[in-house]
Amino acid sequence: MAKINDCDIPEDLYYDGEHDVWVRFEDDTVVVGMTDIGQSLAGRFIYAHIKEAGRHIEAGKSIATVESSKWVGPVRTPVAGEIIAVNEKVEENPDLINKSPYNDGWIARLKGKDIAEAMNRLVTGKAAVEVYKKKIEEQKVECKKIK
């Protein structure tokens, strides 16, 4: 795992750097969450509403709405698919996104559509580290996990 300004960037995940979300591919399902950089920029989350299981969501569309003391906005999935599970713990305790963005703070699991195309479009590994290194430097991001 790469670390820049205390921001964790797991190199085994795939990223949409524009929307600060990560994706973990697990066969034909995908897990979507918010990056450490995204949670740091937003601040402590106080509200999260995730769309219900059974809904089909197109790539680039919102799977959840989150609110922090500084920001309200969508969490956009970079992969199309049907939501098959939501992280109810995040809806109950939105700051799980802040505390554990890559583990306990995941947002939703989808049965993915066009997975190969999504994998080619997203960045991973050293390329992802470079994308986020540039973003961290340009926006002067320092990641802090909320305890």
DSSP file with accessible surface (Angstrom, degrees, kcal/mol):
  #  RESIDUE AA STRUCTURE BP1 BP2  ACC     N-H-->O    O-->H-N    N-H-->O    O-->H-N    TCO  KAPPA ALPHA  PHI   PSI    X-CA   Y-CA   Z-CA
    1    1 A M              0   0  141      0, 0.0     2,-0.2     0, 0.0     7,-0.0   0.000 360.0 360.0 360.0 133.0    0.0    0.0    0.0
    2    2 A A  E     -A    9   0A  16      7,-2.0     7,-2.7     2,-0.0     2,-0.4  -0.571 360.0-161.3 -84.7 151.6    1.3    3.4   -0.9
    3    3 A K  E     +A    8   0A 122      5,-0.2     2,-0.4    -2,-0.2     5,-0.2  -0.983  12.5 173.7-137.6 123.1    1.0    6.3    1.6
    4    4 A I  E >  S-A    7   0A  33      3,-2.0     3,-2.3    -2,-0.4   139,-0.3  -0.992  77.7 -13.9-131.3 123.3    1.3   10.0    0.6
    5    5 A N  T 3  S-     0   0   83     -2,-0.4   138,-2.0     1,-0.3    -1,-0.1   0.891 129.3 -56.0  50.3  42.4    0.7   12.7    3.2
    6    6 A D  T 3  S+     0   0  102      1,-0.2     2,-0.5   136,-0.2    -1,-0.3   0.565 108.7 134.2  66.5  10.7   -0.8   10.0    5.5
    7    7 A a  E <   -A    4   0A   0     -3,-2.3    -3,-2.0   134,-0.1     2,-0.4  -0.810  51.4-138.2 -90.4 124.3   -3.3    9.1    2.7
    8    8 A D  E     -A    3   0A  29     -2,-0.5    28,-0.5    -5,-0.2    29,-0.3  -0.679  21.1-178.9 -83.0 135.3   -3.6    5.4    2.1
    9    9 A I  E     -A    2   0A   0     -7,-2.7    -7,-2.0    -2,-0.4     2,-0.3  -0.804  16.1-152.3-134.1  88.4   -3.7    4.2   -1.5
   10   10 A P    >   -     0   0    9      0, 0.0     3,-1.1     0, 0.0   115,-0.2  -0.470   5.1-151.3 -63.1 125.4   -4.1    0.4   -1.8
   11   11 A E  T 3  S+     0   0   60     -2,-0.3   114,-1.4     1,-0.2   117,-0.1   0.583  88.0  66.6 -78.7  -7.2   -2.5   -0.6   -5.1
   12   12 A D  T 3  S+     0   0  121    112,-0.1    -1,-0.2   113,-0.1     2,-0.2   0.518  90.2  79.5 -91.0  -3.6   -4.7   -3.7   -5.5
   13   13 A L  S <  S-     0   0    4     -3,-1.1   112,-0.6    11,-0.1     2,-0.4  -0.530  77.5-123.6 -96.7 167.7   -7.9   -1.6   -5.9
   14   14 A Y  E     -BC  23 124B  51      9,-2.6     9,-2.7    -2,-0.2     2,-0.4  -0.879  30.0-155.4-110.3 146.5   -9.2    0.2   -9.0
   15   15 A Y  E     -BC  22 123B   2    108,-2.8   108,-2.1    -2,-0.4     2,-0.7  -0.938  28.2-155.1-131.3 146.2   -9.9    4.0   -8.8
   16   16 A D  E >>> -B   21   0B  23      5,-2.3     5,-1.4    -2,-0.4     4,-0.8  -0.934  22.2-170.9-108.7  95.7  -12.0    6.7  -10.4
   17   17 A G  T 345S+     0   0   16     -2,-0.7    -1,-0.1     1,-0.2     3,-0.1   0.752  78.4  60.8 -64.5 -24.6   -9.8    9.6   -9.5
   18   18 A E  T 345S+     0   0  153      1,-0.2    -1,-0.2    -3,-0.1    -2,-0.0   0.884 117.8  27.8 -70.0 -38.2  -12.3   12.2  -10.7
   19   19 A H  T <45S-     0   0   63     -3,-0.5    57,-0.3     2,-0.1    -1,-0.2   0.338 103.8-123.7-107.9   5.7  -15.0   11.1   -8.2
   20   20 A D  T  <5 +     0   0   19     -4,-0.8    15,-2.3     1,-0.2     2,-0.3   0.886  63.8 133.9  52.9  48.3  -12.6    9.7   -5.4
   21   21 A V  E   < -BD  16  34B   2     -5,-1.4    -5,-2.3    13,-0.3     2,-0.3  -0.919  41.3-149.8-123.9 153.0  -14.1    6.2   -5.3
   22   22 A W  E     -BD  15  33B   0     11,-2.6    11,-2.0    -2,-0.3     2,-0.4  -0.837   4.9-156.0-117.3 159.6  -12.5    2.8   -5.3
   23   23 A V  E     -BD  14  32B   0     -9,-2.7    -9,-2.6    -2,-0.3     2,-0.5  -0.998   4.9-161.9-136.4 135.5  -13.6   -0.5   -6.7
   24   24 A R  E     - D   0  31B  68      7,-2.2     7,-2.4    -2,-0.4     2,-0.5  -0.989  18.3-144.3-115.0 122.2  -12.7   -4.0   -5.7
   25   25 A F  E     + D   0  30B  37     -2,-0.5     2,-0.4     5,-0.2     5,-0.2  -0.755  20.0 177.6 -88.9 128.3  -13.5   -6.7   -8.3
   26   26 A E  E >   - D   0  29B  64      3,-3.2     3,-2.3    -2,-0.5     2,-0.2  -0.824  62.1 -70.4-131.9  90.1  -14.6  -10.0   -6.9
   27   27 A D  T 3  S-     0   0  156     -2,-0.4    -1,-0.1     1,-0.3    85,-0.0  -0.432 117.0 -12.7  57.8-117.9  -15.5  -12.3   -9.8
   28   28 A D  T 3  S+     0   0   73     -2,-0.2    84,-1.9    -3,-0.1     2,-0.3   0.313 127.4  78.1 -97.3  10.4  -18.8  -10.8  -11.3
   29   29 A T  E <   -DE  26 111B  22     -3,-2.3    -3,-3.2    82,-0.3     2,-0.4  -0.836  61.8-157.4-114.0 157.9  -19.4   -8.6   -8.3
   30   30 A V  E     -DE  25 110B   0     80,-2.6    80,-3.0    -2,-0.3     2,-0.5  -0.989   7.5-148.1-133.0 141.8  -17.8   -5.2   -7.4
   31   31 A V  E     -DE  24 109B   0     -7,-2.4    -7,-2.2    -2,-0.4     2,-0.4  -0.930  18.7-160.9-106.8 133.6  -17.5   -3.5   -4.1
   32   32 A V  E     +DE  23 108B   0     76,-2.8    75,-2.7    -2,-0.5    76,-1.5  -0.942  19.2 152.4-119.5 138.3  -17.5    0.3   -4.2
   33   33 A G  E     -D   22   0B   0    -11,-2.0   -11,-2.6    -2,-0.4     2,-0.3  -0.920  43.3 -91.8-150.8 177.5  -16.3    2.7   -1.6
   34   34 A M  E     -D   21   0B  10     71,-0.4   -13,-0.3    -2,-0.3   -14,-0.1  -0.753  44.0-115.0 -97.5 142.6  -14.9    6.2   -1.1
   35   35 A T     >  -     0   0    0    -15,-2.3     4,-2.6    -2,-0.3     5,-0.2  -0.245  21.0-113.1 -74.0 163.7  -11.1    6.8   -1.1
   36   36 A D  H  > S+     0   0    0    -28,-0.5     4,-2.1     1,-0.2   108,-0.2   0.892 120.8  52.5 -60.3 -38.3   -9.1    8.0    1.9
   37   37 A I  H  > S+     0   0    0    -29,-0.3     4,-2.4     2,-0.2    -1,-0.2   0.940 109.2  48.9 -64.7 -46.0   -8.5   11.2   -0.1
   38   38 A G  H  > S+     0   0    4      1,-0.2     4,-2.0     2,-0.2    -2,-0.2   0.920 111.5  48.0 -61.3 -44.0  -12.2   11.7   -0.7
   39   39 A Q  H  X S+     0   0    2     -4,-2.6     4,-2.1     1,-0.2    -1,-0.2   0.885 111.8  50.9 -68.2 -33.7  -13.1   11.2    3.0
   40   40 A S  H  < S+     0   0   19     -4,-2.1    -2,-0.2    -5,-0.2    -1,-0.2   0.906 110.1  48.6 -69.3 -40.9  -10.4   13.6    4.1
   41   41 A L  H  < S+     0   0   61     -4,-2.4    -1,-0.2     1,-0.2    -2,-0.2   0.879 115.6  45.1 -64.5 -36.4  -11.5   16.3    1.7
   42   42 A A  H  < S-     0   0    6     -4,-2.0    28,-0.8    -5,-0.2    29,-0.3   0.838 100.1-145.1 -77.9 -35.2  -15.1   15.9    2.9
   43   43 A G     <  -     0   0   14     -4,-2.1    -1,-0.2    -5,-0.2     2,-0.1  -0.404  52.1  -9.2  92.3-175.8  -14.5   15.8    6.6
   44   44 A R  S    S-     0   0  108     -2,-0.1    25,-1.1     1,-0.1     2,-0.3  -0.331  72.6-129.5 -61.7 125.6  -16.5   13.7    9.2
   45   45 A F  E     +H   68   0C   4     23,-0.2    23,-0.3    49,-0.2    50,-0.2  -0.569  29.9 173.6 -78.9 136.7  -19.5   12.2    7.7
   46   46 A I  E     +     0   0C 100     21,-3.2     2,-0.3     1,-0.3    22,-0.2   0.474  66.2  29.4-117.7  -9.7  -22.8   12.7    9.6
   47   47 A Y  E     +H   67   0C 110     20,-1.6    20,-2.5    47,-0.1     2,-0.3  -0.988  54.8 175.5-153.4 141.0  -25.3   11.2    7.1
   48   48 A A  E     -H   66   0C   6     43,-0.4     2,-0.4    -2,-0.3    18,-0.2  -0.963   3.8-177.4-148.1 130.6  -25.3    8.4    4.5
   49   49 A H  E     -H   65   0C  83     16,-2.7    16,-2.6    -2,-0.3     2,-0.4  -0.981  11.3-164.6-127.7 118.7  -28.2    7.1    2.4
   50   50 A I  E     -H   64   0C   4     -2,-0.4    14,-0.3    14,-0.2     3,-0.1  -0.850  28.2-108.2-104.8 136.7  -27.4    4.2    0.1
   51   51 A K        -     0   0   52     12,-2.7     3,-0.1    -2,-0.4    -1,-0.0  -0.303  48.0 -96.5 -61.4 148.4  -29.8    3.2   -2.7
   52   52 A E    >   -     0   0  102      1,-0.1     3,-1.3     2,-0.1    31,-0.2  -0.225  39.2 -92.5 -72.9 155.4  -31.6    0.0   -2.0
   53   53 A A  T 3  S+     0   0   56      1,-0.2    31,-0.2    31,-0.1    -1,-0.1  -0.265 108.0  44.1 -59.8 147.0  -30.6   -3.5   -3.2
   54   54 A G  T 3  S+     0   0   48     29,-3.4     2,-0.3     1,-0.3    -1,-0.2   0.190  83.0 121.0 100.4 -15.8  -32.3   -4.5   -6.5
   55   55 A R    <   -     0   0   98     -3,-1.3    28,-2.9    28,-0.1     2,-0.5  -0.635  58.3-136.1 -83.8 138.9  -31.8   -1.2   -8.2
   56   56 A H  E     -F   82   0B  92     -2,-0.3     2,-0.4    26,-0.3    26,-0.3  -0.801  22.9-168.3 -91.2 132.5  -29.8   -1.0  -11.4
   57   57 A I  E     -F   81   0B   7     24,-3.1    24,-2.4    -2,-0.5     2,-0.2  -0.980  14.2-135.0-125.6 131.6  -27.3    1.8  -11.6
   58   58 A E    >   -     0   0   94     -2,-0.4     3,-2.0    22,-0.2    19,-0.3  -0.506  40.8 -85.8 -78.9 153.6  -25.4    3.0  -14.6
   59   59 A A  T 3  S+     0   0   43      1,-0.3    -1,-0.1    -2,-0.2     3,-0.1  -0.301 117.0  25.8 -57.6 137.3  -21.7    3.8  -14.4
   60   60 A G  T 3  S+     0   0   29     17,-4.1    -1,-0.3     1,-0.3     2,-0.2   0.327  99.2 113.5  89.4  -6.8  -21.2    7.4  -13.3
   61   61 A K  S <  S-     0   0  127     -3,-2.0    16,-2.4    16,-0.4    -1,-0.3  -0.587  74.7 -89.0 -97.8 162.8  -24.5    7.6  -11.4
   62   62 A S  E     + I   0  76C  18     14,-0.2    14,-0.3    -2,-0.2     3,-0.1  -0.462  33.3 175.2 -75.7 132.8  -25.0    7.9   -7.7
   63   63 A I  E    S+     0   0C   0     12,-3.1   -12,-2.7     1,-0.3     2,-0.3   0.497  75.4   8.0-104.1 -12.6  -25.3    4.8   -5.5
   64   64 A A  E     -HI  50  75C   1     11,-1.1    11,-2.7   -14,-0.3     2,-0.4  -0.987  60.9-134.3-159.6 160.0  -25.4    6.9   -2.3
   65   65 A T  E     -HI  49  74C  55    -16,-2.6   -16,-2.7    -2,-0.3     2,-0.3  -0.990  27.4-174.1-119.6 131.1  -25.7   10.4   -0.9
   66   66 A V  E     -HI  48  73C   0      7,-2.8     7,-2.5    -2,-0.4     2,-0.4  -0.916   7.7-160.8-125.5 153.4  -23.4   11.4    1.9
   67   67 A E  E     +HI  47  72C  73    -20,-2.5   -21,-3.2    -2,-0.3   -20,-1.6  -0.999  11.2 171.9-137.0 134.5  -23.2   14.5    4.0
   68   68 A S  E     -H   45   0C   5      3,-3.6   -23,-0.2    -2,-0.4   -25,-0.1  -0.698  53.5 -91.5-123.5-177.8  -20.4   15.9    6.1
   69   69 A S  S    S+     0   0   96    -25,-1.1   -26,-0.1    -2,-0.2   -24,-0.1   0.728 127.9  31.4 -68.3 -18.1  -19.9   19.1    7.9
   70   70 A K  S    S+     0   0  146    -28,-0.8     2,-0.3     1,-0.2    -1,-0.2   0.583 122.9  29.1-110.9 -16.9  -18.3   20.5    4.8
   71   71 A W        -     0   0   98    -29,-0.3    -3,-3.6     2,-0.0     2,-0.4  -1.000  45.0-167.4-153.8 143.4  -19.9   18.7    1.9
   72   72 A V  E     +I   67   0C  90     -2,-0.3    -5,-0.2    -5,-0.2    -7,-0.0  -0.999  41.1 113.1-128.7 131.7  -23.1   17.0    0.6
   73   73 A G  E     -I   66   0C  10     -7,-2.5    -7,-2.8    -2,-0.4     2,-0.1  -0.996  55.8 -65.9-178.7-179.5  -23.0   15.0   -2.5
   74   74 A P  E     -I   65   0C  43      0, 0.0     2,-0.6     0, 0.0    -9,-0.2  -0.452  25.5-138.8 -85.3 154.8  -23.2   11.7   -4.4
   75   75 A V  E     -I   64   0C   3    -11,-2.7   -12,-3.1    -2,-0.1   -11,-1.1  -0.980  31.8-152.9-105.1 114.4  -21.0    8.7   -4.3
   76   76 A R  E     -I   62   0C  86     -2,-0.6   -14,-0.2   -57,-0.3   -17,-0.1  -0.781   6.3-136.1 -96.9 133.7  -20.8    7.7   -7.9
   77   77 A T        -     0   0    0    -16,-2.4   -17,-4.1    -2,-0.4   -16,-0.4  -0.721   4.5-158.5 -84.6 131.8  -20.2    4.1   -9.0
   78   78 A P  S    S+     0   0    1      0, 0.0     2,-0.4     0, 0.0   -19,-0.2   0.509  79.2  62.9 -84.3  -1.4  -17.7    3.8  -11.9
   79   79 A V  S    S-     0   0    1    -21,-0.1     2,-0.1   -20,-0.1    35,-0.1  -0.980  81.7-131.0-126.8 130.5  -19.1    0.4  -12.8
   80   80 A A        +     0   0    7     33,-0.5    33,-2.4    -2,-0.4     2,-0.3  -0.430  51.2 106.7 -73.1 152.1  -22.7   -0.3  -13.9
   81   81 A G  E     -FG  57 112B   1    -24,-2.4   -24,-3.1    31,-0.2     2,-0.5  -0.945  66.5 -66.6 163.9-179.5  -24.7   -3.0  -12.2
   82   82 A E  E     -FG  56 111B  88     29,-1.6    29,-2.9    -2,-0.3     2,-0.4  -0.841  47.8-119.5 -97.7 129.6  -27.4   -4.1   -9.9
   83   83 A I  E     + G   0 110B   0    -28,-2.9   -29,-3.4    -2,-0.5    27,-0.3  -0.542  36.9 170.6 -67.5 123.6  -27.0   -3.3   -6.2
   84   84 A I  E     +     0   0B  71     25,-2.9     2,-0.3    -2,-0.4    26,-0.2   0.573  64.1  15.4-111.3 -15.5  -27.0   -6.6   -4.4
   85   85 A A  E     - G   0 109B  31     24,-1.7    24,-2.8   -33,-0.1    -1,-0.4  -0.968  59.4-158.4-157.0 143.0  -25.9   -5.4   -0.9
   86   86 A V  E     - G   0 108B  29     -2,-0.3     2,-1.4    22,-0.2    22,-0.2  -0.915  30.7-115.2-118.7 151.1  -25.6   -2.1    0.9
   87   87 A N    >>  -     0   0    8     20,-2.2     4,-1.2    -2,-0.3     3,-0.9  -0.693  32.0-178.7 -86.5  91.9  -23.5   -1.4    3.9
   88   88 A E  H 3> S+     0   0  125     -2,-1.4     4,-2.1     1,-0.3     5,-0.2   0.800  78.1  65.4 -63.0 -27.5  -26.2   -0.8    6.6
   89   89 A K  H 3> S+     0   0  137      1,-0.2     4,-2.6     2,-0.2    -1,-0.3   0.866  99.5  52.4 -63.4 -33.8  -23.5   -0.1    9.1
   90   90 A V  H <4 S+     0   0    0     -3,-0.9    -1,-0.2     2,-0.2    -2,-0.2   0.884 107.4  51.4 -69.6 -37.0  -22.4    3.0    7.1
   91   91 A E  H  < S+     0   0   65     -4,-1.2   -43,-0.4     1,-0.2    -2,-0.2   0.892 116.2  41.4 -65.9 -35.9  -26.0    4.2    7.1
   92   92 A E  H  < S+     0   0  134     -4,-2.1    -2,-0.2     1,-0.3    -1,-0.2   0.859 134.0  20.4 -76.4 -37.0  -26.1    3.8   10.9
   93   93 A N    ><  -     0   0   86     -4,-2.6     3,-2.3    -5,-0.2    -1,-0.3  -0.710  68.3-179.9-134.5  80.4  -22.6    5.2   11.5
   94   94 A P  T >  S+     0   0   16      0, 0.0     3,-2.0     0, 0.0     4,-0.4   0.771  75.2  73.1 -57.3 -25.9  -21.6    7.3    8.5
   95   95 A D  T 3> S+     0   0   27      1,-0.3     4,-2.5   -50,-0.2     3,-0.2   0.576  72.1  86.1 -72.3  -0.2  -18.2    8.1   10.0
   96   96 A L  H <> S+     0   0   30     -3,-2.3     4,-2.7     1,-0.2     9,-0.3   0.842  83.6  60.5 -60.4 -30.0  -17.1    4.5    9.2
   97   97 A I  H <4 S+     0   0    0     -3,-2.0    -1,-0.2    -4,-0.2    -2,-0.2   0.903 109.0  41.8 -62.6 -39.1  -16.2    5.9    5.9
   98   98 A N  H  4 S+     0   0    0     -4,-0.4    48,-0.3    -3,-0.2    -2,-0.2   0.895 118.8  43.9 -72.3 -42.4  -13.8    8.2    7.7
   99   99 A K  H  < S+     0   0   89     -4,-2.5    -2,-0.2     1,-0.2    -3,-0.2   0.845 135.5   7.8 -73.7 -36.5  -12.5    5.6   10.1
  100  100 A S    ><> +     0   0   20     -4,-2.7     5,-2.9    -5,-0.2     3,-1.0  -0.492  66.1 168.1-148.9  67.8  -12.0    2.7    7.6
  101  101 A P  T 3 5S+     0   0    3      0, 0.0   -67,-0.2     0, 0.0    -1,-0.1   0.804  82.1  39.4 -60.8 -28.5  -12.6    3.8    4.0
  102  102 A Y  T 3 5S+     0   0   15    -69,-0.1    -5,-0.1     4,-0.1   -67,-0.0   0.499 129.2  19.7-100.5  -4.9  -11.2    0.6    2.4
  103  103 A N  T X 5S+     0   0  109     -3,-1.0     3,-1.3    -7,-0.2    -3,-0.1   0.452 131.6  14.4-125.2 -92.0  -12.7   -1.9    4.8
  104  104 A D  T 3 5S+     0   0  104      1,-0.3    -7,-0.1    -8,-0.1    -8,-0.1   0.725 120.6  63.4 -66.0 -21.6  -15.6   -1.3    7.2
  105  105 A G  T 3 < +     0   0    0     -5,-2.9   -71,-0.4    -9,-0.3    -1,-0.3   0.207  68.4 136.3 -92.9  17.4  -16.6    1.9    5.3
  106  106 A W    <   -     0   0   52     -3,-1.3   -73,-0.2   -73,-0.1   -16,-0.2  -0.226  42.8-151.7 -59.6 155.7  -17.5    0.3    1.9
  107  107 A I        -     0   0    1    -75,-2.7   -20,-2.2     1,-0.3     2,-0.3   0.903  56.4 -15.3 -98.6 -57.6  -20.7    1.6    0.4
  108  108 A A  E     -EG  32  86B   0    -76,-1.5   -76,-2.8   -22,-0.2     2,-0.4  -0.986  46.5-134.5-151.1 159.1  -22.3   -1.0   -1.8
  109  109 A R  E     -EG  31  85B  62    -24,-2.8   -25,-2.9    -2,-0.3   -24,-1.7  -0.965  28.1-169.6-116.2 132.7  -21.8   -4.3   -3.6
  110  110 A L  E     -EG  30  83B   0    -80,-3.0   -80,-2.6    -2,-0.4     2,-1.0  -0.922  32.3-123.1-122.8 148.9  -23.0   -4.6   -7.2
  111  111 A K  E     -EG  29  82B  95    -29,-2.9   -29,-1.6    -2,-0.3   -82,-0.3  -0.835  53.7-129.9 -83.5 106.2  -23.4   -7.4   -9.6
  112  112 A G  E     - G   0  81B  18    -84,-1.9     2,-0.4    -2,-1.0   -31,-0.2  -0.219  22.5-158.3 -71.5 152.8  -21.3   -5.8  -12.2
  113  113 A K  S    S+     0   0   89    -33,-2.4   -33,-0.5     1,-0.2     5,-0.1  -0.968  78.1   7.1-124.7 139.7  -22.0   -5.2  -15.9
  114  114 A D  S  > S+     0   0  102     -2,-0.4     4,-2.1   -35,-0.1    -1,-0.2   0.919  75.1 166.0  55.2  46.9  -19.2   -4.6  -18.5
  115  115 A I  H  >  +     0   0   33      1,-0.2     4,-2.8     2,-0.2     5,-0.2   0.907  68.8  54.1 -62.4 -42.7  -16.5   -5.4  -15.9
  116  116 A A  H  > S+     0   0   70      1,-0.2     4,-1.8     2,-0.2    -1,-0.2   0.923 109.5  48.5 -60.4 -41.2  -13.7   -5.8  -18.5
  117  117 A E  H  > S+     0   0   96      1,-0.2     4,-1.5     2,-0.2    -1,-0.2   0.924 111.9  49.5 -64.2 -42.2  -14.5   -2.3  -19.9
  118  118 A A  H  X S+     0   0    1     -4,-2.1     4,-2.2     1,-0.2     3,-0.3   0.924 107.8  53.3 -64.2 -42.5  -14.5   -0.8  -16.4
  119  119 A M  H  < S+     0   0   63     -4,-2.8    -1,-0.2     1,-0.2    -2,-0.2   0.874 109.8  49.0 -61.7 -35.9  -11.2   -2.4  -15.5
  120  120 A N  H  < S+     0   0  143     -4,-1.8    -1,-0.2    -5,-0.2    -2,-0.2   0.793 113.5  46.8 -72.7 -27.4   -9.6   -0.9  -18.6
  121  121 A R  H  < S+     0   0  108     -4,-1.5    -2,-0.2    -3,-0.3    -1,-0.2   0.789 102.7  71.0 -86.0 -30.8  -11.0    2.6  -17.8
  122  122 A L  S  < S-     0   0   15     -4,-2.2     2,-0.3    -5,-0.2  -106,-0.2  -0.406  80.4-119.5 -86.1 163.9  -10.1    2.8  -14.2
  123  123 A V  E     +C   15   0B  42   -108,-2.1  -108,-2.8    -2,-0.1     2,-0.3  -0.785  33.9 168.3-105.3 149.6   -6.6    3.2  -12.8
  124  124 A T  E >>  +C   14   0B  45     -2,-0.3     3,-1.0  -110,-0.2     4,-1.0  -0.919  43.2   8.3-146.7 170.0   -4.8    0.7  -10.5
  125  125 A G  H 3> S-     0   0   17   -114,-1.4     4,-1.9  -112,-0.6     3,-0.4  -0.179 125.2  -9.6  59.4-141.2   -1.4    0.0   -9.0
  126  126 A K  H 3> S+     0   0  157      1,-0.2     4,-2.3     2,-0.2    -1,-0.2   0.829 134.4  60.1 -63.2 -31.2    1.4    2.5   -9.6
  127  127 A A  H <> S+     0   0   56     -3,-1.0     4,-2.2     1,-0.2    -1,-0.2   0.915 105.7  48.2 -63.9 -39.8   -0.8    4.5  -12.1
  128  128 A A  H  X S+     0   0    0     -4,-1.0     4,-2.6    -3,-0.4     5,-0.3   0.915 109.0  53.3 -66.0 -41.2   -3.4    5.1   -9.3
  129  129 A V  H  X S+     0   0   19     -4,-1.9     4,-2.7     1,-0.2    -2,-0.2   0.929 109.6  48.8 -59.6 -42.6   -0.6    6.2   -6.9
  130  130 A E  H  X S+     0   0  113     -4,-2.3     4,-2.1     2,-0.2    -1,-0.2   0.908 109.8  51.3 -65.0 -41.7    0.6    8.7   -9.5
  131  131 A V  H  X S+     0   0   59     -4,-2.2     4,-1.9     1,-0.2    -1,-0.2   0.946 116.3  40.6 -59.2 -47.5   -3.0   10.1  -10.1
  132  132 A Y  H  X S+     0   0    0     -4,-2.6     4,-3.1     2,-0.2     5,-0.2   0.839 109.0  59.3 -75.8 -29.6   -3.5   10.5   -6.4
  133  133 A K  H  X S+     0   0   80     -4,-2.7     4,-2.3    -5,-0.3     5,-0.2   0.954 109.2  45.5 -60.0 -45.9    0.0   11.9   -5.7
  134  134 A K  H  X S+     0   0  128     -4,-2.1     4,-2.9     2,-0.2     5,-0.2   0.933 114.6  47.5 -62.6 -45.5   -0.7   14.7   -8.2
  135  135 A K  H  X S+     0   0   31     -4,-1.9     4,-2.6     1,-0.2     6,-0.2   0.919 111.5  50.6 -63.6 -43.1   -4.2   15.3   -6.7
  136  136 A I  H  X>S+     0   0    0     -4,-3.1     5,-1.8     1,-0.2     4,-0.6   0.917 114.3  44.2 -61.8 -43.7   -2.8   15.3   -3.1
  137  137 A E  H ><5S+     0   0  114     -4,-2.3     3,-0.5    -5,-0.2    -2,-0.2   0.939 115.2  47.1 -67.6 -46.3   -0.1   17.8   -4.0
  138  138 A E  H 3<5S+     0   0  126     -4,-2.9    -2,-0.2     1,-0.2    -1,-0.2   0.889 122.6  34.3 -63.8 -40.2   -2.3   20.1   -6.1
  139  139 A Q  H 3<5S-     0   0   99     -4,-2.6    -1,-0.2    -5,-0.2    -2,-0.2   0.376 104.2-126.5 -98.3   3.7   -5.1   20.2   -3.4
  140  140 A K  T <<5 -     0   0  172     -4,-0.6     2,-0.3    -3,-0.5    -3,-0.2   0.912  42.2-177.1  52.0  49.6   -2.7   20.0   -0.4
  141  141 A V      < -     0   0    6     -5,-1.8     2,-0.4    -6,-0.2    -1,-0.2  -0.628  17.6-175.7 -82.6 134.3   -4.5   17.1    1.0
  142  142 A E        -     0   0  121     -2,-0.3     2,-0.3  -105,-0.1  -136,-0.2  -0.988  22.4-136.6-126.2 119.0   -3.5   15.6    4.3
  143  143 A a        -     0   0    3   -138,-2.0     2,-0.4    -2,-0.4  -106,-0.1  -0.569  23.0-179.9 -81.3 137.9   -5.4   12.5    5.3
  144  144 A K        -     0   0  148     -2,-0.3     2,-0.4  -108,-0.2    -2,-0.0  -0.993  19.8-142.2-136.4 126.8   -6.6   12.1    8.8
  145  145 A K        -     0   0   66     -2,-0.4     2,-0.4   -46,-0.1   -46,-0.2  -0.736  20.6-130.7 -85.6 135.4   -8.6    9.1   10.1
  146  146 A I              0   0   33     -2,-0.4    -1,-0.0   -48,-0.3    -2,-0.0  -0.722 360.0 360.0 -84.5 133.1  -11.3   10.0   12.6
  147  147 A K              0   0  209     -2,-0.4   -48,-0.1   -49,-0.0    -1,-0.0  -0.505 360.0 360.0 -91.4 360.0  -11.1    7.8   15.6
